[in-house]
Amino acid sequence: MKIFKNSRFAVSLIFAINGMVFGTWASRIPAIVDFHDLSPGSLGLLIFLAGLSAVIAFSIFGRAADRYGAAFITKRATLLLIPLTLIFIAYANSIWMLVFAVIFFGTIHGGDDVAMNAWAAEVEREYARPVMSSFHAMWSLGAGIGAGLGSLLAFYEVGFKNHFSLISTIIFVLALSAAFVPFESQKNKKEANSPFISIPKGSLLPVATITFFASLSEGAVADWSAIFLKSVASLNDGNAALGFTVFSVCMFSMRLLGDRISFILGPATAARYSGLVALTGSIILLVSDSFLLLLLGFGLIGLGIAVIIPLAFSRAGNDETISQGTAIASIATLGYGGMLLGPLFLGLIAEITSIKTSFLILPIMAFFIFILSKHLSIKSEV
């Protein structure tokens, strides 16, 4: 059991690292937009390219996790490649260098996400009880720390180049402590002839769909919350970054409770109530221009979608008809890709109308989460 406790620590740390990278990026988007003079449409297109790269990486890393072991792929990607994602963005001095950096970010961040979730599913099976939500809680904690530190450094006008360089160094040191934790992952080389892009089918299709709605909402808040708050409430960069910080803290808090909640209520019922909470938060964003109420709205969205993605990955990782790497990659292809692909829609809508109008997509996503919640149980609940 000790080796699995050590592995749980390693997986938790890697989830936190992955979240910290995303939170760091999200918190400094306004500064990057100003530095490169990007329009909402241009920013949306960049995020689309990152998303497209991630979709391709999902299947590549999923198949690699099946072939070489999820732990092997996760540890090496996190240690050697994840720190470079921020370095490349920080020192992109032209728009074309930024395009390359964002594509690299999407590829490595998305691929590492699939591999670490496959490893997490293995650890969860060894515990024989729900622990997936706790891993995703660590992702939210990392994202909150990354966004909170970004807000603080932006407030004190620390440039994002120095900021990203510092975080990259910290991430590398943290990853070293997880890189040498022993764990023998299961391998399934039979999946080598599976389709290049893993597409969810059958019972996994609605699971992937609900994950898409949840991750699109998460990506919208991550990539657009700061710009939304600057537009609606006329805030500076430091205060505008607080939207994603509050969102992340609420996600973290709910995910700490998520395993117990899903155990007591069942995954379908837990998801059903979550959709209602997210819907309430989304409506608050649309009808209010008060800074405190807007923060409340972001917090409720965080509470509402917190358990959806962990439940979906747990459901996929335990599917009996397909290997776990391929199953999780197929969920990520349609589902978790929404975190990177979804903001494109917001950028295009914002370009044509306004930032606030583009956020109409959030209550729509919350409503569909409520409708599709039953599919997160292997035996669909009514």
Buried (B, 14 or more C-beta within 10 A) or exposed (E): EEEBEBBBBBBBBBBBBBBBBBBBBBBBBBBBBEBBEBEBBBBBBBBBBBBBBBBBBBBBBBBBBBBBBBBBBBBBBBBEBBBBBBBBBBEBEEEEBBBBBBBBBBBBBBBBBBBBBBBBBBBBBBBEEBBBBBBBBBBBBBBBBBBBBBBBBBEEEBBBBEBBBBBBEBBBEBBEEBBEBEBEBBBBEEBEEBEEEBEBEEBBBBBBBBBBBBBBBBBBBBBBBBBBBBBBBEBEBBBBBBBBBBBBBBBBBBBBBBBBBBEEBBBBBBBBBBBBBBBBBBBBBBEBEEBEBBBBBBBBBBBBBBBBBBBBBBBBBBBEEBBBBBBBBBBBBBBBBBBBBBBBBBBBBBBEEEBBEBBBBBBBBBBBBBBBBBBBBBEEBE
